[in-house]
Amino acid sequence: MRIRTIAVAATAVAAVLTTGAQAPAWAAQDSGAAVAASCTVHWRTGGGHAGFTAGYSWAWNTVVQRGDVGNMVREIQCLINDHAYYGGPKLAVDGDYGPRTQAAVRTLQANWSASGSHPILVDGIVGPQTWRALRAA
């Protein structure tokens, strides 16, 4: 979807440059905004693990934190949005580990620890313990 958006915007810019026509109103919008991904969370087994996934990553031990981008972040955002111990506002699934994703991770970590399950450090960083909590419920 992102490639299509870029191609359409490039075509509009080319038309303006070659014909001198006025750019359409939508072309003036911030094209740097990330396109939200979709989430379908399902149960998976493999590689000695069993847990929920959105299909973007099967990471269990990789540390992911603020400033990171990509499919592991999309996986975290999808799992948080679908998690029983989160309950906060839905995250945009844009693959950008920014302040909202960090705050959502902290909320999930605090709620998970308060539930009486295995306590995890509330630091806003997704490490092995947080991955296990994300994939569990």
N, C-alpha and C positions, 0 to 999 in steps of 0.2 A: 504494500500500500504506500509506503514511504517513497519508493522508486517512482510510482505512478504520480504522486503529488509533485515530486521534483520535476518530472518530465513535463507535466502540464504547465507548471510555473515557468520552466525554461522556454517552452513554446510561446507563452504569453510575452515574455521578455524579448524574445527574438522578433516577434511580430511588431512590438513597439519600436525596436531599434531599426528595423528595416523599412517600416512604413510610416513611422512618425505618429502612429495612432496613439490614442490615450489608453493607458493600461486599465484593465478591468478592476473594479473595486476590490475583488478578492485577492488580486495580485499584490496589493499594497499591504496586506496583512502580514504579520510576522511569520515568515516561512521557517524560522528556526525552531518553532514549537514542535515537540516530539509528538508523533502519532501514537495514540494509545493502542496497546496490543490487547488481544482478547485472552480470556482465561477460561480454561476448562480443566478443573482439578479432578484428578482420578487417582485410584490406588495403583501402585506399581511395586513389583518385586524384581530384584536384579542386583547383581554385584554384591551379594551378601546382605542387602538391605531390603526393607519393605516400608513403604510410606506413601504419603500423598505427593503428587507432582502436578505441575501445570504443563509439563513437557518442554520447558525452556532449558532446564538443567537438572542433572541428577547428582549435584554436589551434596556432600555430607560433611566434609571436613575443611573446605576452603573458607578462609576468612574473607568476608565481604563487608565493606564499611563505607561511610560517607565519602563521596568523591568517585566511587566506582560506578561504572556504566556497563550495560550489556545484558546478556540473557540470564546470568545468575541473579542480577537485580530484578529482572522481570519475574523470575521464578519466586523470589522473595515477596515481591509486591502482590502477585497472584495468591500465594499461600496465605499471606496476612489478610487479604480481603476476604478469604474464605474460611478463616480460622475461628474456631469456637471461643478462644481465649482473647480475641482482639476486641471486637465490638466498637471500634472507633470509626471515623469517617473513611470511606473507601479511598484507596490510593489510586492515582493515575498509574497505569501500568506502562511506563515510558522508558524503563531501563536506566533511570537516573537515580542514584542513591543520594538524594538530597536531604534537606532538613525534615521534610514530611515523612519520608521513608524512615529516617533515623528515629523520629519521634514515635512512629507506629511500631517499630521494632522494640523500643524501650517499653511501650505500653504492653505489647505482647509478652515481653520478658517479665515484667512486673506481675501481670495477671497470671501467667503460668506459675511463677514462683509462689504467689499468694494462694493458688488453688490447692497446695499441698502436694503437687507433683514434684518431681525432682527439681529443687531450686536451681536457677541459673542466674548468672551475673547480669544485672540490669545496666548495660553500658551502651546500648544502641548499635552494637556490632554483632553481625551474624557469624558466629564460629560454630564449632562442632555441636555444642550443647543446644544452641538456638536452632540450628538446622534440624536436630532431632525433635525439638518441640514443634517447629513449623510443619514437619512431615507427619507428626503424630495425630493431630486433631483437626 
